[in-house]
Amino acid sequence: MNASELKFQVETATPETLFFSRSSMRFAGDTMRNYGVRSATVTDSMGTAHEVWELYRKQKTPNGFTSSAYFAKDTFKRVHAFIREYDKQTDSDCLRFDSDDRKKGE
């Protein structure tokens, strides 16, 4: 699965989505060339695990966005996930909501 195939599947399964619209991509300062796709397992806010396609950014956008988007493998609907990551300041793991676009290095 590559980014173009995922875009086609998402738009076919959920035609009302604006995720890949020209205006949304322009607002984020993003291009399809900046996306990669990989398989992942994520947990939603209810604690349910989902097998998903992770649409990740290869580089930070001009607007500073770095976060990934997650789409269910079976329905291609967007999954809003909590991601476990290491926090250098507290020297512990923490949960981060997937739309949290903090600038790296701060």
C-alpha positions in Angstrom: 0.0 0.0 0.0 1.4 3.4 -0.9 0.0 6.9 -0.2 -1.9 7.2 -3.5 -3.5 3.8 -3.1 -4.6 4.7 0.5 -6.0 8.0 -0.8 -8.1 6.2 -3.4 -9.4 3.7 -0.8 -10.2 6.4 1.7 -12.1 8.5 -0.8 -13.9 5.5 -2.2 -15.0 4.2 1.3 -15.8 7.7 2.7 -16.6 10.1 -0.2 -17.5 12.9 2.3 -14.0 13.0 3.7 -12.0 16.2 3.3 -8.7 14.8 4.5 -7.1 14.7 1.0 -8.9 17.7 -0.5 -6.8 20.3 -2.3 -7.8 23.0 0.2 -6.9 20.8 3.3 -3.5 19.8 1.8 -2.8 23.4 0.9 -3.8 24.6 4.4 -1.4 22.1 6.0 1.4 23.0 3.4 1.5 19.3 2.4 1.8 17.3 -0.7 1.2 13.6 -1.5 4.9 13.2 -2.2 5.6 13.9 1.5 3.5 10.9 2.7 4.5 7.4 3.4 2.3 4.5 4.5 3.1 1.6 7.0 1.1 -0.9 8.9 0.5 -0.3 12.6 -1.6 -1.2 15.6 -2.9 1.8 17.7 -5.2 2.2 20.7 -8.2 4.6 20.7 -9.5 6.6 23.7 -11.7 3.6 24.8 -8.6 1.3 25.0 -9.6 -0.7 21.9 -6.7 -1.8 19.6 -7.0 -1.2 15.9 -5.1 -2.6 12.9 -4.5 0.5 10.8 -2.6 2.0 7.9 -0.4 4.9 9.3 -0.1 7.8 6.9 3.1 9.5 8.1 4.9 12.6 7.0 8.4 12.0 5.7 9.4 15.6 6.5 8.0 18.4 8.6 5.6 20.6 6.6 6.3 24.4 6.1 3.6 24.9 8.7 5.4 22.6 11.2 3.0 19.6 11.1 4.7 16.3 11.8 1.9 14.0 13.1 0.6 10.9 11.4 -3.0 10.0 10.4 -4.4 6.5 11.0 -7.0 4.7 8.8 -8.7 1.3 9.7 -7.5 -1.5 7.4 -11.0 -2.9 7.0 -13.2 0.2 6.6 -10.6 2.9 5.6 -12.2 5.3 8.1 -10.0 7.6 10.2 -9.0 6.3 13.6 -8.1 8.9 16.3 -5.4 7.1 18.4 -3.4 7.6 21.5 0.3 7.0 20.9 2.8 5.9 23.6 6.0 7.8 23.3 9.0 8.5 25.4 9.2 11.9 27.2 12.8 13.1 27.7 11.9 15.8 30.3 10.2 13.4 32.7 12.2 10.3 31.7 9.1 8.2 31.3 6.5 7.0 28.8 3.5 9.2 28.1 0.4 9.1 26.0 0.1 11.6 23.1 -3.1 12.2 21.1 -2.4 11.6 17.4 -3.3 15.2 16.3 -0.8 16.8 18.8 1.6 18.6 16.5 4.2 19.8 18.9 7.4 21.0 17.3 10.3 18.6 17.7 13.2 19.7 19.8 11.3 22.0 22.2 
